[in-house]
Every structure is written in C-alpha cells, then in structure tokens.
Amino acid sequence: MCTIELREVEEDGLCEYSHNVWVKLMVSSLISVPWQLLCPHTVPPLLARVVGGEDARAHSWPWQISLQYSRNGAWSHTCGGTLIAPSWVLTAAHCISSSLTYRVVLGEHNLEVEDDGAVVAEVEKIIVHEKWNSFLIIDSKGYGCNDIALIKLSQPVQRSDTIQAACLPPNGLELENGYPCEITGWGRLSTNGPLAEVLQQARLPVVDHETCSQSDWWGGLVRTSMVCAGGDGVVAGCNGDSGGPLSCQRNGLWEVHGIVSFGSSWGCNTAKKPTVFTRVSAYIDWINEVRAELWGWVLPVLLHVQV
Ligand SMILES: [Ca+2]
C-alpha cells in the first residue's frame, strides 16, 4: 500500500509533501490513523462502500453515478459520484488519477447485469480542486484537504426516470446533529468484504463538527470543510463508495450535502469514526467558478461609443 501510494503520489509531485504529513503525524503521536487517510489519494481509491445497508430500490437515487476506469480493455467501477447538472458530475479528488481513462455510467443499478435506463457518458474534462491534498495548509476559512473534483461530460445527459440531478445545498449550510441523510454506493459490503453488485443505501445521520472533532471521535483530522455522518459502529461507507453522495432531503428536495472522502483504517464501521465527507455547501463558490469558466460565459457589452 505504502509503496504504491508513494509511487502514484510522486507522479503528482506530492511525494515529499506526503512524507512531511506522515512525519508530523508520527510526531503528534497520531499513529493510529494512517497518513494516507488524511487526504485519501489512493488510485484506484480504496475508500468507502456501504456497510450495514440494504439494496436500493432500482433507480431511486437517480443522481448516483458509477465512475469507471479502463483496465485491460474492460471498465471497472472505482468510485461513486453525483449528477448535479446535465453535463456535470461531482466526485472526490482522490478518485481521479491523471494517468487513467474514465467514463461515467448514469442510471445504473446492478453493475454486473445490463440495466434498462443505464446510460454511458464520455468524459470531456475533469477538474480537480487546485488545493486538493493540502491537508496542513489551512486557509482563512479553516478549510483543508479539498477532496472534490468536477467531471464535465462530453454531452449533456437527458433527464429520465432513471437519471436526474441532485440539488446543491445553499452556500455554507451546515445540517444539525442527527439530521437524517442517506449514503449510497457500490462499495464493499463489509471491511475487506465483497463489492456490492446492486447499489446499496443506508441511513446515516449527520454528526456535527463539534461532536466529530472531539478527541475520541476524529479529533483534529476533521475540518469545517468536511461533514461527518454515522459512527454508530454498524452502518458506514466503505471502500468503493468514495466520491458518492450523502443525500439529504430538505424542504422536499434532495440535496447532495457530502462527497464520500474517508473512513477509519480500523474498519469501515468503527464506532465514533463516522464516514467523513467533503461538505458540498463549503464549495458552492468553487463549483460555480469552475462551471462558469468552462461554459466560457460571454458577458454582454453595450455597443455604444462614449464621446
Ligand atoms: Ca448494470
């Protein structure tokens, strides 16, 4: 694991930095938390599949996508993601490797059989947050890690019974402790267990920052730019759920409040180690900026001359 990580990190020019993180953590005696989980950057990512969940009713999460990469001529599921607009998918930065080719499957239910309503979309461009992986570089808002990426599809997808976008939450909104949200994904069914063929879903209540940052929970590893959910020791995200949504219903609308980011090395469903998500409401400005840039918005100019 360590060798693979370093090699892949090295390609991104972050090797030295990651070592520093590790060394500093060892010094801080936080040895129970492996350094690679701080800002998870394994490729293919090794995080989060739903443990303790149940089969989702087919197509009941129409914004859930499967991010797949090409391997030996076949496509493999690596991460989840969320459709947020006809040609935009939200996922985790640690799901993306610059050396791999990706595709997005929308309207998917069972990864092993052909599903009516599933659509394969080509990727035009992937934009990884420019400050991704800077766990120790905390900005003025107290943000760090920035485990978020946007995928622009080559063609906009048609809305259908099986494919719909999730809403983005209002800028800055933090849900209260215990708010009932749902995690979905094709990740592992238990720690080191089999992958799910059928999309899994599980209720995962929000754990507020005050609780999640307590020393016997995640302590200082969670930033205010993250949201925690779960931690009961039964239900959790697990390897393969990364990038997928934490979906929360508010005022009758389903909003994507989290992007599955990391879990505990002690096991996916460890008590007081809730699944940690990138808090989408902390990145609304970033999402809008990226989308505006790629749209190449043309601003109207009044065609008069000033005399
Ligand atoms: Ca299928």
Residues whose N, C-alpha, C, O or C-beta is under 5 A from the ligand:
A	BS01	CA	H109 N110 L111 E112 V113 E114 D115
